Structure formats: structure tokens, C-alpha cells
């Protein structure tokens, strides 16, 4: 029997794309929810784990194309929880890493609604790992920074310290930055980072659609354009990218990236 509480909200990280990378507690929150409010980047596989009586609500959040605006999502969460329902808010990656989970937690506190945060595996870590890129390495770097690839356009001044990033010699991971790749590259080079610094973009990391483009700050924009790579993708900048040729494992697996069709008679059940 579930120990989830009625009239409570669970802010759950769905992980980076591979449904096997969700936590056990996150999966429990999906199974026992009265209402499941899910984002674009949460794997559709999770919906099959929801109760047949659960209300499933798609909230969108795809690269600026939102089915529901954030304030509407906030209102919806509060409405359902105040009705005495168990609400699972399923968010791609980790809810507190560029997932606006903190904003949702703040409105829950204001409305006096109890909640829990269930961390998820962020694509900032998982996508590079699946591309054979460790974010830290004893011989290369001991520091890593996570940076938004697109700041709030309403900001009058950037809060990103480009000079510190360019001179840090550590690994930099940009999330949601494909559209601004040219700007990111220019800012790093202008502020002192070597144009020869290795760069990788990993699209749909951890899934069967994973695709990686590498280069350096001088070449990456042209290579990404040539490859037609679009969001969602993670950008990794730093010397650790040079390890990819040696360490890449996910894309080397047999049948990686290929679809397999298994045929069977219509009257025979599938066996897994």
C-alpha cells in the first residue's frame, strides 16, 4: 500500500530520458498519484505506470512552446492538492536544476500545501556520461559548472559571469542552449577561452535517439549546423570532451540507434 499522502504534492525528477534512470521513489509517486502533471521531456513510458483512475495532464514545456504557462501550472497544482488529491508533478531531469521546481515549491509554501522533492538524474550529468564524457577527471579538471543556455529574456543584464567561466579551466555544461550556441561560443572566446577548447553537443542523451556532435569553439557552430542538430541537447565545453573517442560506450552498443521490429502471429501474446 502506498504511503503517499492525500492533499500533498510530489515534485518528481523523471530523469534524463531513459525511463530506467528514474528513482524507485519517483516511480512510486507516479503509480500512486491521483493526478499526474507531466512535462514534454518526461518519457511517455511513465504514463503506463499511472493508475487507471489517475488524471493525466500534459503541461508541455517544450523549448519555449508551453501547453500551459507556468502560472497556470501553479494554479492547477494548488487546485488539485486543495481538493485532497495526491499530485505528482513529473519534470524532466531534476526538478531543482533549471526545472523551475523551486518556483513551484515556493507557491506551495505560500498556499500552505505540504510537498516533497524527489530528485532526478539530470541530463547535465547523464547525457555526457552516455556520450563517453566524464565531467571531471583527475588529470584534466576537478571543477564543473552548470549554466543555463538561455537566460530569462526579461533580464536587463546577464547574470552569467562569462569572464570567470572562460578562465576557470573547468568543465562547463550548458542546458537549453542550442539556439544560443553562437552567442555562447562568442562570449567564451571574447572573455579569454582558447578557440581550440573541445566542445560536444549531445541530443536526446541516454535514449535510442542519442546523437553527438563534437568540435572546438572554432568549429562547433558550423558542425552543428551541418549536422542539423536541434534541441533538446546538452552542451559540454572543456578538455574532458577529448576523452570521448576513448570512452564512448553507449553509441558503440550493437544495434544502437536502430529500431527493431519483432513479428508474431496475431493470436500469440508477446513474451518479454
DRENTI-102366 format. One line per 3 residues: their letters; for each residue x, y, z of N, C-alpha, C, O, CB. Coordinates in steps of 0.05 Angstrom, whole numbers, plus 5000, padded with zeros to 4 digits. Glycine has a CB too. Layout:
A	X,Y,Z,X,Y,Z,X,Y,Z,X,Y,Z,X,Y,Z  ...
END
This chain:
XXX	5017,4976,5000,5000,5000,5000,5017,5025,5000,5038,5025,5013,4981,5000,5024  5009,5045,4986,5025,5069,4983,5026,5085,5009,5006,5085,5024,5015,5086,4961  5048,5097,5015,5050,5115,5039,5048,5144,5030,5055,5162,5046,5075,5110,5054
XXX	5040,5149,5005,5037,5177,4996,5012,5189,5009,4993,5175,5015,5034,5178,4965  5014,5215,5014,4993,5229,5030,4975,5244,5012,4983,5257,4993,5006,5247,5050  4948,5243,5018,4929,5258,5003,4932,5288,5009,4940,5296,5030,4900,5249,5011
XXX	4926,5304,4988,4928,5333,4991,4957,5342,4993,4963,5363,5004,4914,5341,5016  4974,5326,4981,5003,5332,4981,5014,5331,4953,5003,5317,4936,5018,5312,4999  5035,5347,4948,5047,5348,4921,5075,5336,4922,5091,5342,4940,5048,5378,4911
XXX	5081,5320,4902,5108,5308,4900,5120,5319,4874,5111,5314,4852,5106,5277,4899  5142,5334,4877,5156,5346,4855,5178,5325,4847,5198,5323,4861,5169,5374,4862  5173,5311,4825,5189,5288,4819,5207,5292,4794,5197,5301,4773,5172,5263,4814
XXX	5232,5286,4797,5250,5286,4774,5248,5261,4758,5252,5239,4769,5280,5291,4783  5241,5263,4733,5236,5239,4716,5262,5228,4704,5262,5207,4692,5217,5246,4693  5284,5242,4708,5309,5233,4696,5314,5244,4668,5298,5260,4659,5310,5203,4696
XXX	5335,5235,4655,5344,5247,4630,5332,5237,4604,5337,5248,4583,5373,5244,4628  5315,5217,4606,5303,5207,4581,5300,5176,4582,5278,5166,4575,5320,5214,4557  5320,5162,4589,5319,5133,4593,5301,5128,4617,5308,5135,4639,5347,5120,4597
XXX	5277,5115,4613,5259,5110,4635,5271,5093,4658,5261,5093,4680,5234,5098,4626  5292,5078,4652,5305,5062,4672,5321,5078,4692,5330,5068,4713,5323,5042,4659  5324,5104,4687,5340,5121,4705,5324,5137,4725,5335,5154,4738,5357,5139,4689
XXX	5298,5132,4727,5282,5145,4747,5287,5130,4774,5294,5107,4774,5252,5145,4740  5284,5145,4796,5288,5132,4823,5264,5115,4830,5242,5118,4819,5293,5153,4844  5268,5096,4849,5247,5079,4858,5224,5096,4871,5201,5090,4867,5257,5058,4878
XXX	5232,5116,4886,5212,5133,4899,5197,5149,4878,5172,5154,4881,5225,5152,4919  5211,5158,4857,5197,5173,4836,5176,5156,4822,5155,5166,4816,5217,5183,4816  5183,5131,4818,5164,5112,4805,5140,5107,4823,5117,5104,4813,5178,5086,4798
XXX	5145,5105,4849,5123,5101,4868,5104,5125,4867,5079,5121,4868,5134,5097,4897  5115,5149,4865,5098,5173,4863,5080,5173,4838,5058,5183,4839,5115,5198,4864  5090,5162,4816,5075,5160,4792,5052,5140,4795,5029,5146,4788,5093,5152,4768
XXX	5059,5117,4806,5039,5095,4809,5016,5102,4827,4994,5094,4823,5053,5070,4820  5022,5119,4848,5002,5124,4868,4989,5151,4866,4973,5159,4884,5015,5121,4895  4994,5166,4845,4983,5193,4842,4954,5192,4834,4945,5176,4818,4999,5209,4821
XXX	4939,5211,4845,4911,5215,4836,4912,5233,4811,4896,5230,4793,4894,5228,4858  4932,5251,4810,4935,5269,4788,4965,5269,4780,4982,5273,4797,4926,5298,4795  4971,5265,4755,4998,5265,4745,5001,5288,4724,4989,5287,4703,5006,5237,4732
XXX	5016,5308,4731,5021,5331,4714,5049,5328,4703,5068,5330,4718,5017,5358,4729  5052,5324,4677,5078,5316,4666,5087,5335,4644,5071,5347,4630,5077,5288,4656  5114,5337,4640,5126,5354,4621,5134,5339,4595,5133,5314,4594,5151,5368,4632
XXX	5141,5354,4575,5149,5343,4549,5173,5324,4551,5173,5304,4537,5157,5366,4530  5192,5330,4568,5217,5314,4569,5214,5289,4587,5233,5274,4590,5239,5331,4579  5191,5286,4600,5187,5261,4615,5178,5239,4597,5160,5242,4581,5165,5266,4638
XXX	5192,5216,4598,5187,5194,4580,5158,5185,4580,5146,5182,4602,5205,5170,4587  5145,5181,4557,5118,5171,4555,5114,5144,4569,5091,5137,4577,5109,5169,4526  5135,5129,4572,5134,5103,4585,5122,5106,4614,5109,5087,4623,5161,5090,4586
XXX	5128,5128,4627,5119,5132,4654,5089,5132,4657,5078,5124,4677,5131,5157,4666  5075,5141,4636,5046,5142,4637,5034,5115,4640,5012,5112,4652,5035,5156,4612  5047,5094,4630,5036,5067,4632,5037,5057,4661,5023,5037,4668,5052,5048,4614
XXX	5052,5070,4678,5054,5062,4706,5033,5076,4724,5029,5069,4747,5082,5068,4717  5020,5096,4712,5000,5110,4728,4975,5093,4732,4969,5075,4717,4992,5136,4714  4961,5098,4754,4936,5084,4760,4916,5089,4738,4915,5111,4726,4925,5093,4787
XXX	4899,5069,4732,4879,5073,4711,4858,5094,4719,4844,5105,4702,4865,5046,4706  4857,5101,4744,4839,5122,4753,4852,5150,4755,4839,5169,4762,4827,5115,4780  4878,5151,4750,4893,5176,4753,4886,5195,4730,4881,5187,4708,4923,5171,4753
XXX	4885,5221,4737,4881,5242,4717,4908,5250,4706,4926,5258,4721,4866,5266,4729  4912,5247,4680,4937,5253,4667,4935,5280,4653,4918,5284,4636,4946,5231,4647  4953,5299,4660,4952,5326,4649,4979,5333,4637,4999,5333,4651,4943,5347,4671
XXX	4979,5339,4611,5004,5346,4598,5009,5376,4600,4991,5392,4594,5002,5338,4567  5032,5383,4611,5038,5411,4616,5057,5423,4595,5063,5447,4596,5051,5414,4643  5067,5407,4576,5083,5417,4554,5112,5424,4563,5126,5406,4571,5071,5442,4543
XXX	5120,5449,4562,5147,5459,4569,5167,5449,4549,5188,5439,4556,5154,5449,4597  5162,5453,4523,5180,5445,4502,5193,5469,4489,5180,5484,4474,5165,5428,4480  5219,5474,4496,5235,5495,4483,5220,5521,4479,5221,5533,4457,5244,5485,4457
XXX	5206,5531,4500,5192,5556,4498,5164,5553,4488,5148,5572,4489,5207,5574,4480  5156,5529,4478,5129,5524,4469,5114,5510,4491,5115,5486,4494,5128,5507,4442  5099,5525,4507,5087,5514,4531,5057,5510,4527,5042,5528,4519,5091,5533,4555
XXX	5048,5485,4531,5020,5479,4530,5005,5494,4552,4983,5505,4548,5015,5449,4533  5017,5495,4576,5007,5511,4598,5029,5530,4607,5052,5522,4611,4997,5493,4622  5021,5556,4611,5041,5575,4622,5047,5567,4651,5031,5554,4664,5029,5604,4621
XXX	5070,5576,4661,5078,5567,4688,5058,5576,4709,5053,5561,4728,5106,5579,4694  5047,5600,4707,5027,5608,4727,5002,5591,4727,4990,5586,4748,5020,5638,4723  4995,5581,4703,4972,5563,4701,4978,5536,4713,4961,5523,4726,4964,5560,4671
XXX	5003,5527,4709,5011,5501,4722,5010,5504,4752,5001,5486,4766,5040,5494,4713  5020,5527,4762,5020,5532,4791,4991,5531,4802,4986,5518,4823,5032,5559,4798  4973,5544,4788,4945,5544,4797,4933,5516,4796,4917,5509,4814,4928,5563,4779
XXX	4940,5501,4776,4929,5474,4773,4939,5456,4796,4923,5441,4807,4938,5462,4746  4964,5458,4802,4976,5441,4824,4961,5448,4850,4953,5430,4865,5006,5446,4827  4958,5473,4856,4945,5482,4881,4916,5472,4882,4906,5462,4902,4946,5512,4884
XXX	4902,5476,4859,4873,5468,4858,4870,5438,4864,4853,5431,4879,4862,5475,4830  4886,5422,4851,4884,5393,4854,4891,5384,4883,4878,5367,4894,4901,5378,4834  4912,5396,4894,4921,5389,4921,4900,5397,4942,4895,5383,4961,4948,5401,4927
XXX	4889,5421,4938,4868,5431,4957,4843,5415,4955,4826,5416,4973,4863,5460,4952  4840,5399,4934,4817,5382,4931,4821,5355,4946,4804,5337,4945,4810,5376,4902  4844,5353,4959,4850,5329,4975,4863,5307,4959,4862,5284,4967,4826,5319,4987
XXX	4874,5313,4935,4885,5293,4918,4916,5292,4921,4929,5311,4928,4878,5299,4889  4927,5268,4915,4955,5265,4914,4965,5273,4886,4956,5261,4866,4964,5236,4921  4982,5294,4885,4990,5305,4860,5020,5299,4855,5037,5305,4872,4985,5336,4859
XXX	5026,5286,4833,5054,5282,4825,5060,5300,4802,5048,5298,4780,5059,5252,4818  5079,5318,4806,5088,5337,4785,5113,5325,4774,5134,5326,4786,5093,5366,4797  5111,5313,4750,5133,5299,4738,5149,5317,4719,5138,5327,4699,5123,5274,4723
XXX	5174,5322,4725,5190,5341,4710,5215,5327,4699,5227,5310,4712,5198,5365,4727  5222,5333,4674,5246,5321,4662,5271,5327,4678,5274,5349,4689,5249,5330,4633  5290,5308,4680,5315,5313,4694,5310,5315,4724,5298,5297,4736,5328,5338,4684
XXX	5321,5336,4736,5319,5341,4764,5302,5366,4768,5308,5386,4755,5346,5343,4778  5283,5366,4786,5265,5389,4789,5279,5415,4798,5269,5437,4794,5243,5383,4807  5302,5412,4811,5315,5435,4822,5339,5444,4805,5354,5462,4813,5324,5430,4850
XXX	5344,5432,4782,5365,5441,4764,5352,5451,4738,5346,5435,4720,5386,5418,4758  5348,5477,4737,5335,5490,4714,5308,5478,4708,5300,5478,4685,5353,5489,4690  5295,5468,4728,5269,5455,4724,5246,5471,4735,5223,5462,4733,5269,5428,4736
XXX	5251,5494,4746,5231,5512,4758,5216,5498,4781,5195,5507,4789,5211,5521,4738  5228,5477,4792,5217,5463,4815,5216,5481,4839,5197,5480,4855,5232,5438,4821  5237,5497,4843,5238,5515,4866,5215,5535,4865,5204,5542,4886,5265,5530,4867
XXX	5208,5545,4841,5186,5564,4838,5160,5551,4846,5143,5563,4859,5184,5574,4809  5156,5525,4838,5132,5511,4845,5131,5505,4875,5110,5507,4888,5130,5485,4829  5154,5499,4887,5156,5495,4916,5149,5520,4931,5135,5519,4951,5184,5485,4924
XXX	5157,5543,4921,5151,5568,4934,5121,5574,4935,5111,5584,4955,5166,5591,4920  5108,5568,4913,5079,5574,4913,5064,5554,4931,5043,5561,4941,5068,5573,4884  5075,5530,4933,5062,5510,4951,5065,5519,4981,5047,5516,4997,5075,5483,4947
XXX	5088,5530,4987,5093,5540,5014,5073,5563,5020,5061,5564,5041,5122,5550,5018  5071,5581,5000,5053,5604,5004,5024,5594,5007,5009,5607,5022,5055,5622,4979  5016,5573,4994,4989,5562,4996,4986,5543,5019,4964,5531,5023,4981,5549,4970
XXX	5007,5539,5035,5007,5521,5058,5000,5492,5050,4985,5478,5064,4986,5531,5079  5011,5483,5027,5006,5456,5018,5032,5440,5022,5053,5448,5013,4998,5456,4987  5030,5417,5036,5054,5401,5040,5065,5389,5014,5050,5383,4996,5048,5378,5060
XXX	5091,5386,5012,5103,5376,4988,5130,5362,4995,5141,5365,5016,5108,5398,4967  5138,5345,4976,5165,5333,4977,5178,5337,4950,5165,5338,4929,5163,5303,4985  5205,5338,4950,5221,5339,4926,5235,5313,4923,5250,5304,4940,5241,5363,4926
XXX	5229,5299,4900,5242,5274,4894,5263,5279,4872,5256,5282,4849,5221,5252,4885  5289,5280,4879,5309,5286,4859,5309,5267,4836,5301,5244,4838,5337,5287,4872  5319,5277,4813,5322,5260,4789,5350,5262,4778,5365,5281,4785,5301,5268,4768
XXX	5357,5244,4761,5383,5245,4747,5382,5267,4726,5366,5265,4707,5391,5217,4735  5398,5287,4728,5397,5309,4709,5412,5302,4683,5432,5288,4684,5410,5334,4722  5402,5312,4661,5415,5307,4635,5442,5320,4634,5459,5313,4618,5397,5318,4613
XXX	5447,5340,4651,5473,5353,4652,5495,5333,4659,5518,5337,4651,5473,5376,4673  5489,5313,4674,5508,5292,4681,5505,5267,4664,5524,5256,4654,5505,5284,4711  5479,5259,4660,5474,5233,4646,5481,5234,4617,5493,5215,4606,5446,5226,4650
XXX	5474,5256,4603,5479,5257,4574,5509,5255,4568,5518,5240,4551,5468,5282,4562  5526,5272,4581,5555,5269,4576,5566,5241,4583,5582,5230,4569,5570,5290,4592  5556,5229,4605,5565,5203,4613,5559,5182,4591,5575,5165,4586,5552,5194,4640
XXX	5535,5185,4579,5527,5166,4558,5542,5172,4532,5543,5155,4514,5498,5167,4553  5554,5195,4530,5570,5202,4506,5599,5197,4511,5616,5202,4493,5565,5231,4499  5606,5185,4534,5634,5179,4540,5650,5203,4549,5674,5205,4545,5647,5168,4516
XXX	5636,5223,4561,5649,5247,4571,5645,5250,4601,5624,5257,4610,5638,5273,4556  5666,5244,4617,5664,5248,4645,5667,5278,4651,5684,5291,4639,5686,5232,4661  5651,5289,4669,5652,5318,4673,5676,5326,4690,5685,5349,4688,5627,5327,4688
XXX	5687,5307,4705,5712,5313,4719,5731,5290,4713,5723,5267,4707,5707,5316,4750  5756,5296,4716,5777,5275,4711,5802,5285,4726,5810,5308,4724,5783,5270,4681  5814,5266,4741,5837,5274,4759,5859,5288,4744,5872,5305,4755,5847,5249,4772
XXX	5863,5280,4718,5886,5292,4704,5877,5317,4687,5894,5331,4676,5898,5272,4685  5852,5323,4686,5842,5345,4669,5829,5367,4684,5835,5391,4680,5824,5334,4648  5810,5361,4701,5796,5382,4716,5782,5371,4740,5772,5348,4740,5777,5397,4698
XXX	5780,5387,4761,5766,5379,4785,5742,5397,4790,5729,5395,4812,5785,5381,4809  5735,5413,4771,5712,5431,4775,5693,5429,4751,5701,5423,4729,5721,5460,4779  5667,5434,4757,5647,5433,4736,5626,5454,4743,5619,5458,4766,5634,5405,4733
XXX	5615,5468,4722,5595,5488,4726,5571,5481,4708,5574,5474,4685,5606,5516,4720  5547,5484,4719,5522,5481,4704,5511,5509,4698,5508,5525,4717,5501,5464,4719  5506,5515,4673,5498,5542,4665,5473,5540,4647,5472,5523,4630,5521,5557,4651
XXX	5455,5558,4651,5432,5559,4633,5440,5569,4605,5456,5588,4603,5409,5577,4644  5430,5556,4585,5436,5564,4558,5419,5587,4547,5425,5599,4527,5434,5541,4539  5397,5592,4562,5381,5616,4555,5370,5628,4580,5353,5617,4594,5358,5608,4535
XXX	5380,5652,4586,5371,5666,4609,5343,5678,4604,5334,5680,4581,5390,5689,4616  5330,5686,4626,5304,5699,4624,5307,5724,4606,5323,5742,4613,5293,5706,4652  5293,5725,4583,5296,5748,4565,5288,5774,4578,5294,5796,4567,5280,5743,4540
XXX	5273,5773,4600,5265,5798,4613,5287,5811,4629,5285,5834,4638,5241,5792,4632  5309,5796,4633,5332,5807,4649,5345,5830,4633,5350,5828,4609,5352,5785,4655  5351,5851,4647,5365,5874,4634,5395,5869,4631,5408,5880,4614,5360,5900,4651
XXX	5405,5852,4649,5434,5846,4648,5438,5817,4654,5426,5805,4671,5449,5864,4669  5457,5805,4639,5463,5777,4643,5475,5772,4671,5492,5788,4680,5482,5767,4621  5467,5750,4684,5478,5743,4710,5500,5722,4707,5512,5713,4727,5456,5732,4728
XXX	5506,5715,4682,5528,5696,4677,5555,5711,4677,5558,5730,4663,5524,5681,4650  5573,5702,4694,5600,5714,4695,5617,5700,4674,5631,5681,4680,5612,5711,4724  5615,5710,4649,5629,5698,4627,5660,5698,4631,5673,5679,4623,5622,5713,4601
XXX	5670,5719,4643,5699,5720,4647,5708,5698,4666,5728,5685,4661,5706,5748,4659  5693,5694,4687,5701,5672,4706,5698,5645,4693,5715,5628,4698,5683,5674,4731  5678,5641,4677,5674,5615,4664,5697,5610,4644,5708,5588,4643,5648,5614,4650
XXX	5704,5630,4629,5724,5627,4608,5752,5622,4619,5768,5609,4606,5725,5652,4590  5757,5631,4643,5783,5628,4655,5785,5607,4676,5805,5603,4689,5792,5655,4667  5763,5592,4680,5762,5573,4702,5778,5548,4697,5787,5535,4716,5733,5565,4708
XXX	5782,5540,4672,5796,5516,4664,5780,5491,4672,5790,5468,4669,5824,5515,4676  5755,5494,4681,5739,5471,4688,5720,5464,4666,5720,5476,4644,5723,5477,4714  5703,5444,4671,5683,5436,4651,5658,5454,4655,5650,5460,4677,5675,5406,4655
XXX	5647,5462,4632,5622,5478,4633,5600,5462,4618,5605,5453,4595,5627,5506,4620  5578,5460,4630,5555,5446,4618,5532,5466,4615,5523,5478,4635,5545,5421,4635  5524,5471,4590,5501,5489,4585,5477,5472,4578,5478,5454,4562,5508,5508,4561
XXX	5455,5479,4591,5429,5466,4586,5411,5485,4570,5411,5509,4576,5415,5456,4612  5396,5475,4552,5376,5490,4536,5390,5513,4520,5380,5535,4519,5355,5502,4555  5414,5507,4508,5429,5528,4496,5434,5525,4466,5450,5540,4455,5454,5530,4509
XXX	5420,5506,4452,5426,5502,4424,5421,5527,4407,5437,5534,4390,5409,5478,4414  5398,5540,4412,5392,5564,4396,5412,5586,4401,5415,5604,4384,5364,5573,4403  5424,5586,4424,5443,5608,4431,5472,5598,4429,5490,5611,4441,5438,5618,4459
XXX	5477,5577,4415,5505,5566,4413,5525,5586,4403,5546,5589,4415,5505,5542,4395  5518,5601,4382,5536,5621,4372,5543,5642,4393,5566,5650,4395,5524,5635,4348  5523,5651,4408,5527,5671,4429,5545,5660,4451,5563,5674,4461,5500,5681,4440
XXX	5540,5635,4459,5556,5622,4480,5585,5620,4471,5603,5627,4487,5545,5594,4486  5590,5611,4447,5617,5609,4437,5631,5636,4436,5654,5638,4445,5617,5596,4409  5617,5656,4426,5629,5682,4424,5637,5693,4451,5658,5705,4455,5610,5702,4410
XXX	5619,5690,4471,5624,5701,4497,5648,5687,4510,5665,5700,4523,5600,5697,4515  5651,5661,4507,5674,5647,4519,5700,5655,4506,5720,5659,4520,5670,5617,4516  5700,5658,4479,5725,5666,4465,5732,5695,4472,5755,5701,4477,5722,5662,4435
XXX	5712,5712,4471,5717,5741,4477,5729,5744,4505,5745,5762,4510,5691,5757,4475  5720,5728,4524,5729,5730,4551,5754,5714,4558,5761,5711,4581,5707,5723,4570  5767,5702,4537,5793,5691,4541,5796,5661,4538,5818,5651,4542,5802,5698,4567
XXX	5775,5646,4532,5778,5617,4529,5790,5611,4502,5784,5624,4482,5751,5603,4532  5808,5592,4501,5821,5585,4476,5801,5575,4456,5784,5559,4462,5843,5563,4481  5803,5584,4431,5785,5575,4409,5789,5545,4404,5772,5533,4391,5790,5590,4384
XXX	5811,5533,4413,5815,5504,4409,5803,5487,4430,5806,5463,4430,5845,5499,4407  5789,5499,4449,5777,5484,4471,5756,5464,4460,5738,5473,4445,5764,5503,4492  5757,5439,4467,5738,5419,4456,5709,5424,4466,5705,5434,4488,5746,5391,4465
XXX	5690,5418,4448,5662,5422,4454,5646,5398,4443,5653,5387,4423,5651,5449,4441  5625,5391,4458,5607,5369,4448,5578,5378,4453,5572,5390,4473,5613,5342,4462  5561,5370,4435,5532,5373,4438,5520,5346,4437,5524,5331,4418,5520,5393,4417
XXX	5504,5339,4457,5492,5312,4458,5461,5316,4458,5450,5328,4476,5500,5297,4484  5449,5306,4436,5420,5309,4433,5406,5283,4442,5415,5261,4436,5413,5315,4404  5384,5286,4456,5368,5263,4466,5386,5243,4481,5383,5219,4477,5354,5249,4443
XXX	5403,5254,4498,5421,5237,4513,5407,5215,4529,5386,5220,4540,5438,5253,4532  5419,5192,4530,5410,5167,4544,5388,5152,4530,5380,5131,4539,5401,5174,4572  5378,5162,4508,5356,5149,4494,5367,5136,4468,5390,5140,4461,5333,5168,4487
XXX	5350,5121,4454,5358,5108,4429,5364,5128,4407,5376,5122,4387,5337,5088,4420  5354,5153,4412,5358,5174,4392,5383,5191,4397,5387,5211,4384,5334,5192,4391  5399,5183,4417,5422,5199,4424,5440,5204,4400,5446,5186,4384,5438,5185,4447
XXX	5449,5229,4397,5467,5237,4375,5486,5258,4385,5477,5277,4398,5450,5247,4350  5511,5255,4379,5532,5273,4389,5548,5285,4367,5556,5272,4348,5550,5258,4408  5552,5311,4370,5570,5326,4351,5592,5339,4368,5587,5351,4388,5553,5348,4335
XXX	5617,5335,4358,5640,5347,4373,5656,5365,4354,5653,5365,4330,5658,5324,4383  5672,5382,4367,5689,5400,4353,5704,5417,4373,5709,5408,4396,5673,5418,4333  5711,5441,4366,5722,5460,4386,5707,5486,4382,5689,5489,4365,5753,5464,4382
XXX	5714,5506,4398,5699,5531,4397,5701,5544,4370,5683,5560,4362,5711,5550,4418  5722,5538,4355,5725,5550,4328,5706,5536,4308,5697,5549,4289,5754,5546,4319  5700,5511,4312,5686,5496,4291,5658,5486,4298,5643,5478,4281,5703,5472,4284
XXX	5651,5487,4324,5627,5473,4333,5601,5485,4321,5583,5470,4314,5625,5474,4362  5600,5511,4317,5575,5523,4306,5570,5512,4278,5547,5505,4271,5577,5554,4306  5591,5512,4261,5588,5502,4234,5581,5472,4234,5565,5463,4217,5614,5507,4218
XXX	5593,5457,4251,5588,5428,4252,5560,5421,4261,5547,5403,4250,5608,5414,4270  5550,5436,4280,5523,5432,4290,5503,5440,4268,5483,5426,4264,5518,5449,4315  5508,5461,4254,5491,5470,4232,5491,5449,4210,5470,5442,4199,5499,5497,4221
XXX	5514,5439,4203,5517,5418,4182,5502,5393,4190,5490,5380,4172,5546,5412,4176  5503,5386,4215,5490,5361,4225,5460,5364,4228,5446,5345,4231,5503,5352,4251  5451,5389,4229,5422,5394,4233,5413,5388,4261,5390,5383,4266,5406,5378,4214
XXX	5432,5390,4280,5426,5383,4308,5409,5405,4320,5416,5429,4318,5452,5378,4324  5388,5398,4333,5370,5417,4346,5365,5408,4375,5375,5387,4384,5343,5420,4331  5351,5425,4390,5345,5418,4417,5325,5395,4418,5310,5391,4399,5333,5443,4433
XXX	5324,5379,4440,5338,5384,4465,5366,5372,4464,5370,5350,4455,5323,5372,4488  5386,5388,4473,5413,5379,4474,5428,5392,4496,5422,5414,4505,5427,5385,4446  5449,5378,4505,5467,5388,4526,5493,5396,4513,5503,5382,4496,5471,5367,4549
XXX	5504,5419,4521,5529,5429,4510,5551,5425,4532,5548,5434,4555,5527,5459,4502  5573,5412,4525,5595,5408,4543,5620,5422,4532,5627,5417,4509,5600,5378,4548  5632,5439,4548,5656,5453,4539,5679,5447,4559,5675,5450,4583,5651,5484,4538
XXX	5701,5438,4548,5724,5432,4566,5741,5409,4556,5733,5395,4537,5714,5426,4594  5764,5406,4567,5783,5386,4558,5774,5358,4562,5784,5339,4549,5810,5390,4573  5754,5353,4580,5744,5326,4584,5731,5315,4558,5728,5291,4555,5724,5326,4607
XXX	5722,5333,4540,5709,5324,4516,5729,5307,4499,5720,5290,4483,5699,5348,4499  5755,5312,4502,5775,5298,4487,5776,5268,4494,5787,5252,4479,5802,5310,4492  5763,5260,4516,5763,5232,4524,5741,5216,4510,5740,5192,4512,5759,5230,4554
XXX	5723,5230,4496,5701,5216,4484,5709,5193,4465,5697,5172,4466,5684,5236,4469  5729,5198,4448,5737,5178,4428,5745,5152,4442,5741,5130,4431,5760,5188,4411  5757,5154,4466,5766,5131,4481,5743,5118,4497,5741,5094,4499,5789,5138,4499
XXX	5726,5135,4509,5707,5125,4529,5679,5121,4519,5662,5110,4533,5707,5144,4551  5673,5130,4495,5645,5128,4486,5637,5098,4485,5650,5082,4473,5640,5141,4458  5615,5092,4498,5605,5065,4501,5577,5061,4491,5570,5041,4479,5608,5056,4530
XXX	5560,5081,4497,5532,5078,4492,5526,5076,4462,5510,5059,4454,5517,5102,4504  5539,5093,4446,5534,5093,4417,5549,5071,4403,5545,5067,4379,5542,5120,4406  5566,5056,4417,5580,5033,4405,5565,5007,4409,5574,4986,4398,5608,5031,4417
XXX	5544,5007,4425,5530,4982,4430,5518,4971,4404,5511,4986,4386,5507,4987,4451  5516,4944,4403,5503,4932,4379,5475,4942,4375,5459,4943,4394,5503,4901,4382  5468,4950,4350,5442,4959,4343,5435,4986,4355,5411,4994,4355,5421,4939,4351
XXX	5455,5000,4366,5449,5026,4378,5437,5045,4358,5448,5048,4336,5474,5038,4391  5415,5058,4365,5403,5078,4348,5385,5066,4326,5374,5080,4310,5423,5094,4335  5382,5039,4326,5366,5026,4306,5340,5015,4318,5339,5008,4342,5382,5002,4293
XXX	5319,5015,4302,5294,5004,4311,5291,4975,4303,5299,4967,4280,5270,5021,4299  5281,4959,4321,5278,4931,4316,5248,4924,4315,5233,4930,4333,5292,4914,4338  5240,4910,4293,5212,4901,4291,5211,4871,4295,5225,4856,4281,5200,4909,4263
XXX	5195,4863,4315,5192,4834,4320,5164,4826,4312,5144,4836,4322,5197,4828,4350  5162,4808,4293,5136,4799,4283,5127,4774,4298,5143,4758,4307,5137,4794,4253  5100,4771,4300,5089,4747,4313,5060,4743,4303,5048,4763,4294,5089,4749,4344
XXX	5049,4720,4304,5021,4716,4297,5003,4732,4314,5009,4737,4338,5013,4686,4299  4980,4741,4303,4962,4759,4318,4950,4745,4342,4943,4759,4362,4940,4768,4299  4948,4719,4342,4936,4704,4364,4956,4695,4385,4949,4681,4404,4921,4680,4354
XXX	4981,4703,4381,5002,4696,4401,5010,4720,4417,5016,4741,4406,5027,4685,4387  5009,4718,4444,5017,4740,4461,5046,4746,4459,5063,4728,4454,5009,4735,4490  5053,4771,4464,5081,4779,4465,5094,4768,4490,5082,4769,4512,5085,4810,4463
XX	5118,4758,4488,5133,4749,4512,5158,4765,4514,5174,4768,4496,5139,4718,4509  5162,4777,4538,5186,4794,4543,5203,4781,4564,5224,4793,4571,5178,4823,4551
END
